[in-house]
Amino acid sequence: MTYSSSLAINRSKFNSINQNSVSFRSTEKIIGPISNTVILIVLACLIGLLYLTQVTKTNSFGYNINSLQQQQAQLVSQYNNLEVASAQLQSVNRVQSSSIAQSMTTITPSATLKN
C-alpha cells in the first residue's frame, strides 16, 4: 500500500466537509412495558403502605382518646360521689348547730319493751 492510497482511504471516511470522525447519537433510554408495569405496582404498594400507616396511627390515637374519656367519666362520677358524701357529713354538723335543733328538747326513753 502506498502513501497515496492510504490517504485516499482516509479521505473516503470524510465524504463531506465539516463532518467529524466520531458521530454523536442521542440515545434515549426507554422503559419497556413490563418494567413500567412493575414500577407502577411497586408505587401502588408504597402508597398502600403509607395509607395503612396513617390509618394505624389514627386508630391508636382513637384508642388513647377513648381510654382518656373513660377515665374522665370515672373521675367525674367519683367527684360527684365525694360531693354527696361531703354534703352528708356536713349536714349532721349543720343540723346540730342550727338554732332550731338547739331549741328542741332531748327525749329519754321512759320504758323498754320486752319480748
C-alpha positions in Angstrom: 0.0 0.0 0.0 1.4 3.3 -1.0 1.2 6.6 0.7 -1.2 8.0 -1.8 -3.6 5.1 -1.5 -3.6 5.3 2.3 -4.5 9.0 2.0 -7.3 8.1 -0.3 -8.8 5.6 2.1 -8.6 8.2 4.9 -10.3 10.8 2.7 -13.1 8.4 1.9 -14.1 8.3 5.6 -14.7 12.0 5.5 -17.0 12.3 2.5 -18.4 15.7 3.2 -17.0 18.8 4.6 -17.3 19.6 8.3 -18.0 16.1 9.5 -16.2 14.7 12.4 -14.9 11.2 12.5 -16.9 10.5 15.7 -20.6 10.7 15.4 -22.7 11.5 18.4 -26.1 9.9 18.6 -28.7 10.9 21.1 -29.8 7.7 22.6 -32.9 7.9 24.9 -33.4 5.1 27.4 -37.0 4.0 27.1 -38.6 1.9 29.8 -40.3 -1.2 28.4 -43.9 -2.1 29.2 -43.0 -4.8 31.7 -40.7 -2.5 33.6 -43.3 0.2 33.5 -45.9 -2.2 35.0 -43.5 -3.4 37.7 -42.7 0.2 38.7 -46.4 1.1 38.8 -47.2 -1.9 41.0 -44.3 -1.0 43.4 -45.5 2.6 43.6 -49.1 1.4 44.3 -47.8 -0.8 47.1 -45.8 2.0 48.6 -48.9 4.3 48.6 -50.9 1.5 50.1 -48.3 1.1 52.9 -48.3 4.8 53.5 -52.1 4.8 53.8 -52.1 1.8 56.2 -49.5 3.5 58.5 -51.6 6.7 58.6 -54.8 4.7 59.4 -53.0 2.7 62.1 -51.7 6.0 63.7 -55.2 7.5 63.8 -56.6 4.3 65.3 -54.0 4.3 68.0 -54.8 7.9 68.8 -58.5 6.9 68.8 -57.8 4.2 71.4 -55.9 6.7 73.6 -58.7 9.3 73.4 -61.3 6.6 74.2 -59.4 5.5 77.3 -58.9 9.1 78.4 -62.6 9.7 78.0 -63.4 6.6 80.1 -61.0 7.8 82.8 -62.6 11.3 82.7 -66.1 9.7 83.2 -64.9 7.7 86.2 -63.3 10.8 87.8 -66.4 12.8 87.3 -68.5 10.0 88.9 -66.1 9.8 91.8 -66.1 13.6 92.2 -69.9 13.6 92.3 -69.9 10.8 94.9 -67.4 12.7 97.1 -69.6 15.8 96.9 -72.6 13.9 98.1 -70.6 12.3 100.9 -69.2 15.7 101.9 -72.7 17.2 101.9 -74.0 14.3 104.1 -71.1 14.7 106.6 -71.6 18.5 106.8 -75.3 18.2 107.2 -75.1 16.5 110.6 -72.9 19.3 112.0 -75.2 21.9 110.5 -78.3 20.4 111.9 -76.8 20.0 115.4 -75.5 23.6 115.4 -78.8 25.1 114.0 -81.0 27.2 116.3 -84.0 25.0 115.7 -82.1 21.9 116.7 -80.8 23.6 119.9 -84.3 24.7 120.9 -85.6 21.1 120.8 -85.6 19.0 123.9 -84.0 15.6 124.1 -86.2 12.7 124.9 -85.1 9.9 127.1 -86.8 6.5 126.8 -89.2 6.0 129.7 -89.6 2.3 129.3 -88.3 -0.6 127.4 -90.2 -3.3 125.5 -89.7 -6.9 126.5 -90.4 -9.6 124.1 
